[in-house]
Amino acid sequence: MRLIAFDFDGTLSDSEMTVLLAERAGVADEVAEITERAMNDELSYAESLYRRAELLGGLEEDAVEEAYDAVRLRPGAAKLIERLQAEGHHVAVLTGGFERGVERALEREGVEADSIVANRLPLADGALTGEAEGPLIEGTKDDALAALADDLDVPMELTVAIGDGANDLPMLEVAGLAVGFMPKSAVRSVCDAVVASMFRLGKVFEGYGVLTKR
């Protein structure tokens, strides 16, 4: 068994949860600028998330649920997850994004991740509070990956990480196999392979012996 750790926004999904929320809050441009700076490693992820959450404060719960319902997996992602699980691998989602959006997207495609490590935007009195909470704000994905590997008794050399942005760098650097999914320039240099589709990712997995060749 291997531990396969996917980033979500920009990797398993081509949706960006903060963008979907920001559009409904009328702060899309401001949120996009902060997100881009964080993905290019110009701003710490924690600082960027706190800033974005503050901008989203006051967004009503109905609009929040509507945004999460709009989150989608990339074409071929669900089948790839099923294929990995069928071959005995543990599929995890490690994301600075939001747990509810991940769950909704997976449910829509009829698949489940074996583990989800994600953040949350708390609600109070029917609206977002403007705060953010969760293990991957101050915490980093390398620690999350190592903790999961330890829990599952999987050696780090048998871990696989797939991501695209600067906050994925820590897990990509420590994983046994690091794959960039249309990665930002700051990420590309640490990747063993770079792909732009779930089909190509499957082929990379076949090439590295993670999946049986078809």
C-alpha positions as CSV (number, residue, x, y, z in Angstrom):
1,M,0.0,0.0,0.0
2,R,1.1,3.5,-0.8
3,L,-0.3,6.8,0.7
4,I,-1.4,9.1,-2.1
5,A,-1.9,12.7,-1.0
6,F,-3.7,15.1,-3.3
7,D,-4.0,18.8,-2.9
8,F,-7.5,19.9,-3.8
9,D,-8.0,23.4,-5.2
10,G,-6.0,23.6,-8.5
11,T,-5.2,19.9,-8.4
12,L,-8.1,17.4,-7.8
13,S,-10.4,20.3,-8.6
14,D,-10.2,23.1,-11.1
15,S,-12.6,25.1,-8.8
16,E,-11.1,27.5,-6.3
17,M,-13.3,27.5,-3.2
18,T,-12.2,31.0,-2.0
19,V,-13.0,32.4,-5.5
20,L,-16.5,30.8,-5.5
21,L,-17.1,32.3,-2.1
22,A,-15.6,35.6,-3.0
23,E,-17.8,36.0,-6.1
24,R,-20.8,35.7,-3.9
25,A,-19.4,38.1,-1.4
26,G,-18.5,40.7,-4.0
27,V,-14.7,40.6,-3.2
28,A,-13.5,38.4,-6.1
29,D,-10.7,40.7,-7.2
30,E,-9.3,41.3,-3.8
31,V,-9.3,37.6,-3.0
32,A,-7.7,36.6,-6.3
33,E,-4.8,39.0,-5.7
34,I,-4.1,37.5,-2.3
35,T,-4.4,33.9,-3.6
36,E,-2.0,34.6,-6.4
37,R,0.6,36.1,-4.1
38,A,0.4,33.1,-1.8
39,M,0.6,30.5,-4.6
40,N,3.8,32.2,-5.8
41,D,5.3,32.2,-2.3
42,E,5.1,35.9,-1.9
43,L,2.9,35.7,1.1
44,S,2.6,33.0,3.8
45,Y,-0.3,30.7,3.4
46,A,-1.6,31.4,6.9
47,E,-1.5,35.2,6.4
48,S,-3.2,34.8,3.0
49,L,-6.0,32.6,4.4
50,Y,-6.7,34.9,7.3
51,R,-6.9,37.9,5.0
52,R,-9.2,36.1,2.6
53,A,-11.4,34.8,5.4
54,E,-11.7,38.4,6.8
55,L,-12.9,39.6,3.4
56,L,-15.6,36.9,3.3
57,G,-16.9,37.8,6.8
58,G,-20.7,38.3,6.7
59,L,-21.4,36.1,3.7
60,E,-24.8,34.5,4.5
61,E,-25.0,30.7,5.0
62,D,-27.2,30.1,1.9
63,A,-24.6,31.7,-0.3
64,V,-21.8,29.7,1.4
65,E,-23.6,26.4,0.7
66,E,-24.3,27.5,-2.9
67,A,-20.5,28.1,-3.4
68,Y,-19.6,24.7,-1.9
69,D,-22.2,23.1,-4.2
70,A,-20.4,24.6,-7.2
71,V,-17.1,22.8,-6.4
72,R,-16.3,20.2,-9.0
73,L,-13.6,17.5,-9.5
74,R,-11.5,17.6,-12.6
75,P,-12.5,15.2,-15.4
76,G,-11.1,11.8,-14.7
77,A,-10.3,12.5,-11.0
78,A,-13.1,10.3,-9.6
79,K,-12.1,7.3,-11.7
80,L,-8.4,7.8,-10.8
81,I,-9.3,7.8,-7.1
82,E,-11.3,4.6,-7.5
83,R,-8.5,3.0,-9.4
84,L,-5.9,3.9,-6.7
85,Q,-8.2,2.5,-4.0
86,A,-8.9,-0.7,-6.0
87,E,-5.2,-1.4,-6.1
88,G,-5.0,-1.0,-2.3
89,H,-3.7,2.5,-1.9
90,H,-4.9,5.0,0.8
91,V,-6.1,8.2,-0.9
92,A,-5.9,11.4,1.1
93,V,-6.8,15.0,0.4
94,L,-4.5,17.5,2.2
95,T,-5.8,21.0,1.5
96,G,-5.8,24.5,2.8
97,G,-9.2,24.7,1.3
98,F,-12.4,23.9,3.1
99,E,-13.6,20.5,4.2
100,R,-17.3,21.0,3.2
101,G,-16.4,21.9,-0.3
102,V,-14.2,18.8,-0.7
103,E,-16.9,16.5,0.7
104,R,-19.5,18.0,-1.6
105,A,-17.4,17.5,-4.8
106,L,-16.5,13.9,-3.9
107,E,-20.1,13.1,-3.0
108,R,-21.3,14.5,-6.3
109,E,-19.0,12.0,-8.2
110,G,-19.9,9.1,-5.9
111,V,-16.4,8.7,-4.5
112,E,-14.8,9.1,-1.1
113,A,-11.3,10.0,0.1
114,D,-9.9,7.7,2.8
115,S,-8.7,10.8,4.7
116,I,-9.4,14.5,4.4
117,V,-7.2,17.0,6.2
118,A,-8.7,20.5,5.6
119,N,-9.6,23.8,7.0
120,R,-13.0,25.4,7.9
121,L,-14.7,28.8,7.7
122,P,-16.9,29.0,10.9
123,L,-20.4,30.3,10.8
124,A,-22.3,32.2,13.5
125,D,-25.8,33.7,13.4
126,G,-26.2,32.5,9.8
127,A,-23.1,34.0,8.2
128,L,-19.3,33.6,8.0
129,T,-17.5,35.0,11.0
130,G,-14.5,36.3,9.0
131,E,-12.3,33.8,10.8
132,A,-10.6,30.6,9.6
133,E,-9.7,27.5,11.6
134,G,-8.1,24.1,10.9
135,P,-4.9,22.0,10.9
136,L,-3.5,23.4,7.6
137,I,-3.4,27.1,8.4
138,E,-0.4,27.4,10.6
139,G,0.4,23.7,10.1
140,T,2.1,22.5,7.0
141,K,1.4,19.6,4.6
142,D,4.7,17.8,5.2
143,D,3.8,17.3,8.9
144,A,0.3,16.3,7.9
145,L,1.7,13.8,5.3
146,A,4.2,12.4,7.9
147,A,1.5,12.0,10.5
148,L,-0.8,10.1,8.2
149,A,2.1,7.9,7.0
150,D,2.9,7.1,10.6
151,D,-0.7,6.3,11.5
152,L,-0.9,4.0,8.5
153,D,2.6,2.5,9.0
154,V,3.6,3.6,5.5
155,P,7.3,4.5,5.0
156,M,7.8,8.0,3.6
157,E,9.4,6.6,0.5
158,L,6.1,5.0,-0.3
159,T,4.2,8.3,-0.2
160,V,3.1,10.2,-3.2
161,A,2.2,13.9,-3.2
162,I,0.4,15.8,-6.0
163,G,0.0,19.6,-5.9
164,D,0.4,22.9,-7.7
165,G,1.1,25.8,-5.3
166,A,3.6,27.0,-2.8
167,N,1.7,25.6,0.2
168,D,2.2,22.2,-1.4
169,L,6.0,22.5,-1.5
170,P,6.6,21.0,2.0
171,M,4.8,17.7,1.2
172,L,6.2,17.6,-2.3
173,E,9.7,17.9,-0.9
174,V,9.3,15.0,1.6
175,A,7.2,12.6,-0.4
176,G,8.7,9.6,-2.1
177,L,7.2,10.7,-5.4
178,A,6.3,14.3,-6.1
179,V,4.0,15.2,-9.0
180,G,3.2,18.8,-10.0
181,F,-0.3,19.3,-11.5
182,M,0.2,22.4,-13.7
183,P,2.5,23.7,-11.0
184,K,3.5,27.3,-10.3
185,S,7.1,28.1,-11.2
186,A,8.1,28.0,-7.5
187,V,7.0,24.4,-7.3
188,R,8.1,22.9,-10.6
189,S,11.7,22.4,-9.6
190,V,10.9,20.0,-6.8
191,C,8.7,17.7,-8.9
192,D,9.7,14.3,-10.2
193,A,7.0,14.7,-12.9
194,V,4.7,17.4,-14.1
195,V,1.2,16.7,-15.6
196,A,-1.8,18.7,-16.9
197,S,-4.6,16.1,-16.8
198,M,-5.8,13.2,-14.7
199,F,-5.2,11.0,-17.7
200,R,-1.5,11.9,-17.7
201,L,-1.3,11.6,-13.9
202,G,-2.5,8.0,-14.3
203,K,0.2,7.3,-16.9
204,V,2.8,8.8,-14.5
205,F,1.5,6.5,-11.8
206,E,1.9,3.5,-14.2
207,G,5.4,4.6,-15.1
208,Y,6.5,4.7,-11.4
209,G,4.8,1.4,-10.5
210,V,2.0,3.0,-8.4
211,L,-0.7,1.6,-10.7
212,T,-0.7,-1.4,-12.9
213,K,-0.3,-0.6,-16.6
214,R,-3.3,-0.8,-18.8
